[in-house]
Amino acid sequence: MSKPYKSGKNVWSVRVRKDGVDQLLSGFATYTVASRAANDYIAAMSKQGGPVGLGPRVTLLAQGMSDYALERLIFNKGAPQEVRRFNRYLRAANLPQLVIEPMNEPDPVVSVAGQVKDDGPRQHWVVRLQTIEEQQAGSRIVNSLKSTRARIATKTAGSDRLRARLANLRVFEVTKDDVQKLIDAMRSERAGKGTLQQEQAVIRVVFNYFRDTWNWVEPARNPAIKLKMPVVDNQRSRVLSEEEEARLLPALDRSYNRTAVLMVHLLIETAMRCGEPIEHATWGGMDWNRRVLSLRDSKTGSREVPLSPRAIKLLEELHGVGPHQPDTLILRLSYESLKAVWNRACARAEIKDLHLHDLRHTAATRLALKTGNVFLVKQLTGHKQLSQLDRYVNVSADDVVAVMHREPDPQPAPKAASAAPAESVVMNTDAPIEAVASNVVHVSFNRRRSNVIPMGEPRP
């Protein structure tokens, strides 16, 4: 570590070398503060094992995003959307953009002796940088899109300028104010609340990775946290009512795509996400004895789906179609085909504002009302936390009223005291018979009498 020195009128700086990498720490008010910051930096680096790469004082934010994406996006299921967001920063810094392609190799079957196999993170994508040929081809815009691109560029000019500035800053230079200005500019351009959250998340995630994985201690705080963000309320409480279901099922039966019809029924019974049976449910994961379907993968990893009697019948019908190889998908169907059948059925049944994903809400809510056990519902939906489940159990005031005013179950009729005919029954006990009515004998133990009154005769 060199001695702190003045690099401006009232600014102190100090150079620090760690593992052959020089770092310039600057912006301190006094000699003492600069010296203390340098010692803290060396201590942090020694404890964490040293920084990865060139460090936050050399690496541009856009370059750090590119390196992060090549390391981590291969495991993220939502990587295609993240690649598009990262590429906006890479374009602004004139860096090669990211290209993402699905893995060709299928995931292994996860059901082994009735247990879900989990070997850690699975690679879902191949992420690479564009070649020179791809960059040249991507720079060409067909005439039909030029006017559209120009209109979009005009609308987002303010946020594009701020994003470009961010992309070309070195990592340690990025401040909370820089990120907040970008968010504010996007809000002024009427970007959606979800879009703003996603932009914030892109920056927040990479800075967390810089600190936790690459051991970069600058900036000291993540510049993308505690921003002034709009409140996003995207929680849905829509479920399929019994009256709507009575109209929907006949409308579904009119479809020629029987596989899609069966899948809609299966979603109502199992609370699976739409992508789970299409992409991850194979016959190798079906355990008919346990009545459980093991998914080789899902949004939260591999899991087991409990199957109701109705779900078993649906799967038996699908099983009769074949083939039944362990790695064969149970539902060979595209999401587009499923959605087309769903939309037509809802239109025929005159059902509005009901999405396919609302069937997951429906299944969770129905099991909650039936059992009153949130832990059973949590196992059905596959959520890790009860707080996550809360979004899917949509109990209304009408549901509570229905439970409050539900007629009690009728009490079973009392069994006969004896299989013998009533007229042949004689009580032989020291306790006197208090009363006799049909085949029910009432005995009073308050007084003792020696006489026995035959059934059917009046008391003396």
C-alpha positions in Angstrom: 0.0 0.0 0.0 1.3 3.4 -1.0 0.9 6.5 1.2 -2.3 8.5 0.6 -1.8 11.6 -1.5 -3.8 14.6 -2.7 -5.4 14.1 -6.1 -7.4 17.3 -6.0 -8.0 20.4 -3.9 -9.7 18.5 -1.1 -9.5 14.9 -2.3 -7.2 12.2 -1.0 -6.4 9.0 -2.9 -4.3 5.9 -2.2 -3.1 3.0 -4.3 -3.4 -0.6 -3.1 -1.9 -3.7 -4.6 -3.4 -7.2 -3.9 -2.4 -10.4 -5.7 -0.6 -8.4 -8.4 -3.6 -6.2 -9.1 -3.4 -2.4 -8.5 -6.5 -0.6 -7.2 -6.9 3.1 -6.9 -9.1 4.2 -3.9 -10.1 7.8 -4.2 -12.6 10.5 -3.0 -11.5 10.7 0.7 -11.7 13.9 2.7 -8.5 13.4 4.8 -5.2 11.5 4.9 -6.4 9.5 7.9 -9.7 8.4 6.2 -7.9 7.4 3.0 -5.3 5.3 5.0 -8.1 3.6 7.0 -10.0 2.8 3.8 -6.9 1.2 2.3 -6.4 -1.0 5.3 -10.0 -2.0 5.3 -9.8 -2.9 1.7 -6.7 -5.1 2.2 -8.3 -6.8 5.1 -11.5 -7.5 3.2 -9.5 -8.9 0.2 -7.4 -11.2 2.5 -10.5 -12.5 4.2 -12.4 -13.2 0.9 -9.5 -14.6 -1.0 -8.9 -11.8 -3.5 -11.0 -10.3 -6.3 -11.8 -12.2 -9.5 -10.9 -10.6 -12.8 -9.6 -7.1 -13.2 -11.7 -5.7 -10.4 -14.3 -2.9 -10.1 -11.9 -0.1 -10.8 -11.0 -1.4 -14.3 -14.1 -3.3 -15.4 -16.9 -1.4 -17.2 -20.4 -2.2 -15.9 -21.4 -3.5 -19.4 -18.3 -5.8 -19.4 -19.2 -7.1 -15.9 -22.7 -7.8 -17.1 -21.4 -9.8 -20.1 -19.0 -11.8 -17.9 -21.8 -12.5 -15.4 -24.2 -13.6 -18.1 -21.7 -16.1 -19.6 -21.1 -17.6 -16.1 -24.6 -17.8 -14.7 -27.4 -17.5 -17.3 -26.8 -21.0 -18.5 -28.6 -22.2 -15.3 -31.5 -19.6 -15.3 -34.8 -20.7 -16.7 -35.8 -17.1 -17.5 -32.4 -16.4 -19.2 -33.9 -15.4 -22.7 -35.6 -12.4 -21.1 -32.4 -11.5 -19.1 -30.3 -11.7 -22.2 -32.4 -9.1 -24.0 -32.0 -6.7 -21.1 -28.3 -7.2 -20.8 -27.8 -6.7 -24.6 -29.2 -3.2 -24.3 -26.2 -2.3 -22.1 -23.7 -4.2 -24.3 -24.9 -2.4 -27.4 -24.5 0.9 -25.6 -20.9 0.0 -24.8 -20.2 -1.3 -28.3 -19.5 -4.8 -26.9 -20.4 -8.1 -28.6 -24.0 -9.0 -27.7 -25.1 -12.3 -26.0 -26.6 -15.2 -27.9 -28.7 -17.8 -26.1 -29.6 -21.3 -27.4 -31.3 -24.2 -25.6 -29.4 -27.3 -24.6 -29.8 -30.2 -26.9 -29.3 -32.9 -24.3 -32.5 -33.8 -22.4 -32.6 -33.6 -18.6 -32.2 -36.9 -16.8 -35.2 -38.6 -15.3 -35.4 -37.6 -11.6 -37.5 -40.4 -10.2 -35.3 -43.1 -8.8 -37.0 -45.7 -6.6 -39.8 -43.3 -5.9 -37.5 -40.5 -4.9 -36.8 -37.2 -6.7 -33.2 -37.0 -7.8 -31.6 -33.6 -7.5 -28.0 -33.2 -8.6 -27.8 -29.5 -8.1 -28.2 -26.7 -10.8 -28.9 -28.0 -14.3 -27.7 -26.3 -17.4 -30.7 -25.2 -19.5 -29.0 -22.9 -22.1 -25.8 -22.3 -24.1 -24.9 -18.6 -23.7 -22.1 -17.2 -26.0 -21.1 -13.9 -27.6 -22.0 -13.0 -31.1 -19.6 -13.7 -33.9 -18.5 -10.9 -36.3 -20.9 -12.3 -38.9 -23.8 -12.2 -36.5 -23.0 -8.7 -35.4 -23.0 -7.5 -39.0 -26.2 -9.3 -39.8 -27.9 -7.9 -36.7 -26.9 -4.4 -37.6 -28.9 -4.5 -40.8 -32.6 -3.4 -40.3 -35.2 -4.2 -43.0 -37.0 -1.3 -44.4 -40.4 -2.3 -43.0 -39.0 -2.0 -39.4 -37.1 1.2 -39.8 -40.0 3.5 -39.0 -41.0 1.4 -36.0 -37.5 1.4 -34.6 -37.2 5.1 -35.1 -40.4 5.7 -33.2 -39.3 3.6 -30.3 -35.9 5.2 -30.2 -37.5 8.7 -30.1 -39.8 7.6 -27.2 -37.0 6.1 -25.1 -34.2 8.5 -26.0 -33.9 9.8 -22.4 -33.6 6.4 -20.7 -31.3 5.1 -23.6 -28.9 8.0 -22.9 -28.8 7.3 -19.2 -28.4 3.5 -19.8 -25.5 4.1 -22.1 -23.8 6.3 -19.5 -24.3 3.5 -16.9 -22.9 0.9 -19.3 -19.7 2.8 -19.8 -19.0 3.6 -16.1 -16.5 1.5 -14.3 -18.2 -0.7 -11.7 -16.9 1.2 -8.7 -18.2 4.5 -10.1 -21.9 3.5 -10.3 -24.0 5.2 -7.7 -27.5 4.8 -6.4 -28.3 8.2 -7.9 -27.2 7.0 -11.4 -29.6 4.0 -11.2 -32.5 6.2 -9.8 -32.2 8.6 -12.7 -32.5 5.8 -15.1 -35.6 4.5 -13.4 -37.1 8.0 -13.2 -36.5 8.5 -16.9 -38.2 5.2 -17.8 -41.2 6.2 -15.6 -41.5 9.5 -17.5 -41.6 7.5 -20.7 -44.6 5.6 -19.2 -42.7 2.2 -18.9 -44.8 -0.4 -17.0 -44.3 -1.1 -13.3 -43.1 -4.6 -14.1 -40.6 -3.3 -16.7 -39.2 -0.9 -14.1 -38.8 -3.7 -11.6 -37.0 -5.9 -14.1 -34.6 -3.1 -15.0 -33.8 -2.6 -11.4 -33.4 -6.4 -10.9 -30.8 -6.7 -13.7 -28.5 -4.2 -12.0 -29.2 -5.4 -8.5 -28.4 -9.0 -9.3 -25.0 -8.3 -11.0 -23.8 -6.1 -8.2 -24.7 -8.8 -5.7 -22.7 -11.2 -7.8 -19.7 -8.9 -8.0 -19.6 -8.7 -4.2 -20.6 -12.2 -3.1 -18.9 -14.3 -5.9 -16.1 -12.1 -7.3 -15.2 -10.5 -4.0 -15.4 -7.0 -5.3 -15.7 -4.7 -2.3 -16.5 -1.5 -4.3 -19.0 0.0 -4.3 -19.6 -0.6 -0.7 -23.4 -0.8 -1.2 -25.4 -2.1 -4.0 -26.5 0.9 -6.0 -29.8 -0.7 -7.1 -31.4 -1.3 -3.7 -33.7 1.0 -1.7 -34.7 3.0 -4.8 -37.9 4.9 -5.1 -40.0 2.4 -7.1 -43.7 2.3 -8.0 -45.7 -0.3 -6.1 -46.5 -3.3 -8.2 -49.8 -5.1 -7.4 -50.0 -7.9 -9.9 -51.6 -10.4 -7.6 -54.7 -12.1 -9.1 -57.6 -13.6 -7.1 -59.4 -15.1 -10.1 -60.5 -18.7 -9.7 -62.8 -20.9 -11.8 -66.2 -21.1 -10.1 -68.4 -24.2 -10.1 -71.0 -22.4 -12.3 -68.3 -21.5 -14.8 -66.8 -25.0 -14.7 -70.3 -26.4 -15.6 -70.2 -24.2 -18.7 -66.5 -24.7 -19.5 -66.3 -28.5 -19.6 -68.9 -29.0 -22.3 -67.3 -26.3 -24.3 -63.9 -28.0 -23.9 -65.4 -31.4 -25.1 -66.2 -29.8 -28.4 -62.5 -29.4 -29.2 -60.9 -31.9 -31.5 -57.6 -31.7 -29.6 -58.2 -34.3 -26.9 -54.8 -34.0 -25.5 -55.3 -30.3 -24.8 -58.7 -31.0 -23.2 -57.1 -33.6 -20.9 -54.4 -31.2 -19.9 -56.9 -28.5 -18.9 -58.6 -31.1 -16.6 -55.2 -32.1 -15.3 -54.3 -28.5 -14.4 -57.6 -28.2 -12.5 -56.8 -31.3 -10.5 -53.1 -30.9 -9.8 -52.3 -27.2 -9.6 -49.4 -27.6 -11.9 -48.0 -24.7 -13.9 -48.8 -24.9 -17.6 -45.1 -25.5 -18.5 -44.6 -28.4 -16.1 -46.7 -31.1 -17.7 -45.6 -30.0 -21.2 -41.9 -29.8 -20.6 -41.0 -32.0 -17.6 -43.7 -34.7 -17.0 -42.5 -38.1 -18.4 -43.8 -41.6 -17.9 -40.6 -42.4 -16.1 -41.7 -40.1 -13.3 -45.1 -41.7 -12.9 -45.5 -43.9 -9.8 -48.9 -45.5 -10.0 -48.6 -47.2 -6.6 -47.8 -44.0 -4.7 -50.2 -41.9 -7.0 -47.4 -39.4 -7.4 -46.0 -37.8 -10.5 -42.3 -36.7 -10.2 -41.4 -33.8 -12.3 -37.8 -33.8 -13.5 -37.7 -30.0 -13.3 -40.0 -27.1 -12.5 -39.7 -23.4 -11.7 -38.3 -24.2 -8.2 -36.5 -27.5 -9.2 -37.6 -31.1 -9.2 -40.7 -31.9 -7.2 -43.5 -34.5 -6.7 -47.1 -33.8 -7.6 -49.8 -35.6 -5.6 -52.5 -37.0 -7.8 -56.3 -37.1 -7.0 -58.5 -40.0 -8.2 -59.7 -37.8 -11.1 -56.1 -37.0 -12.1 -55.3 -40.8 -12.0 -58.1 -41.4 -14.5 -56.9 -38.7 -16.8 -53.4 -40.1 -16.8 -54.7 -43.6 -17.4 -56.5 -42.3 -20.5 -53.3 -40.6 -21.7 -51.4 -43.8 -20.9 -53.7 -45.8 -23.2 -52.5 -43.7 -26.2 -48.8 -44.5 -25.8 -45.8 -44.7 -26.2 -44.7 -45.3 -22.6 -40.9 -45.1 -22.6 -39.5 -43.6 -19.4 -38.2 -40.4 -21.1 -41.4 -40.0 -23.2 -43.4 -36.8 -22.4 -46.8 -37.6 -21.0 -48.3 -34.6 -22.9 -46.9 -34.1 -26.3 -48.4 -30.7 -26.8 -47.3 -27.1 -27.4 -48.3 -24.3 -25.2 -49.7 -22.4 -28.3 -52.0 -25.4 -29.1 -53.2 -25.5 -25.5 -53.8 -21.8 -25.3 -55.8 -21.9 -28.6 -58.1 -24.6 -27.3 -58.5 -22.7 -24.0 -59.4 -19.4 -25.6 -62.0 -21.0 -27.9 -63.6 -22.9 -25.0 -63.8 -19.8 -22.8 -65.4 -17.9 -25.7 -68.0 -20.6 -26.3 -68.7 -20.8 -22.5 -68.9 -16.9 -22.3 -66.2 -16.9 -19.6 -64.2 -13.7 -19.4 -60.9 -12.8 -17.7 -59.9 -16.3 -16.9 -56.3 -17.3 -17.6 -54.8 -20.8 -17.8 -52.6 -20.0 -14.8 -55.8 -19.2 -12.8 -56.4 -23.0 -12.8 -53.5 -23.2 -10.4 -55.2 -20.7 -8.1 -58.4 -22.8 -8.5 -56.9 -26.1 -7.5 -55.0 -24.6 -4.5 -58.1 -22.7 -3.2 -60.4 -25.8 -3.6 -58.0 -28.0 -1.6 -57.7 -25.3 1.1 -61.4 -25.0 1.5 -61.8 -28.8 1.5 -59.1 -29.6 4.1 -58.3 -26.3 5.8 -54.7 -27.5 5.9 -52.2 -25.1 4.3 -49.4 -27.6 4.5 -51.3 -30.0 2.3 -51.9 -27.2 -0.2 -48.2 -26.2 -0.1 -47.2 -29.8 -1.0 -49.7 -29.7 -3.9 -48.5 -26.5 -5.4 -44.8 -27.2 -4.7 -44.1 -23.8 -3.0 -41.1 -23.6 -0.7 -42.6 -20.9 1.6 -46.1 -20.4 3.0 -45.8 -16.7 2.1 -45.5 -17.7 -1.6 -48.6 -19.9 -1.2 -50.6 -17.0 0.1 -50.9 -15.6 -3.5 -52.6 -18.8 -4.7 -55.2 -19.5 -2.0 -57.9 -17.0 -3.0 -60.7 -17.5 -0.4 -63.5 -15.0 -0.7 -66.1 -13.7 1.8 -68.7 -15.9 0.0 -66.5 -19.0 0.7 -66.5 -18.1 4.4 -70.2 -17.6 4.5 -70.8 -21.0 2.7 -68.7 -22.7 5.4 -70.5 -20.9 8.2 -74.0 -21.8 6.9 -73.2 -25.4 5.8 -75.7 -27.9 7.0 -74.2 -30.3 9.5 -73.8 -33.9 8.5 -76.8 -36.0 9.5 -76.2 -38.2 12.5 -76.3 -41.9 11.8 -79.4 -43.8 13.1 -78.7 -45.7 16.4 -78.1 -49.4 16.0 -80.5 -52.0 17.4 -79.7 -53.4 20.9 -80.1 -56.9 19.6 -80.7 -58.7 16.3 -83.6 -60.7 17.9 -87.2 -59.5 17.5 -88.3 -56.8 19.9 -91.0 -59.0 21.5 -88.5 -61.6 22.6 -86.1 -59.3 24.3 -86.0 -59.7 28.1 -83.7 -57.6 30.3 -82.2 -59.8 33.1 -80.5 -57.2 35.3 -80.8 -55.9 38.8 -81.2 -52.4 37.4 -84.9 -51.7 36.6 -86.1 -50.7 33.1 -87.1 -47.1 33.2 -88.9 -47.1 29.8 -89.2 -49.0 26.5 -89.8 -47.5 23.1 -89.6 -49.6 20.0 -86.2 -51.2 19.9 -84.5 -48.8 22.3 -84.1 -49.8 25.9 -83.6 -47.1 28.6 -82.2 -48.3 31.9 -82.4 -46.3 35.2 -79.7 -47.0 37.8 -81.3 -44.7 40.4 -83.4 -47.4 42.2 -83.1 -51.2 42.6 -86.1 -53.5 42.0 -86.4 -57.2 41.9 -89.1 -57.4 39.4 -88.5 -57.4 35.6 -91.2 -55.8 33.4 -91.7 -57.6 30.1 -91.3 -55.3 27.1 -94.6 -53.8 25.9 -96.3 -53.9 29.3 -97.2 -50.8 31.3 -95.4 -49.9 34.5 -97.4 -50.7 37.7 
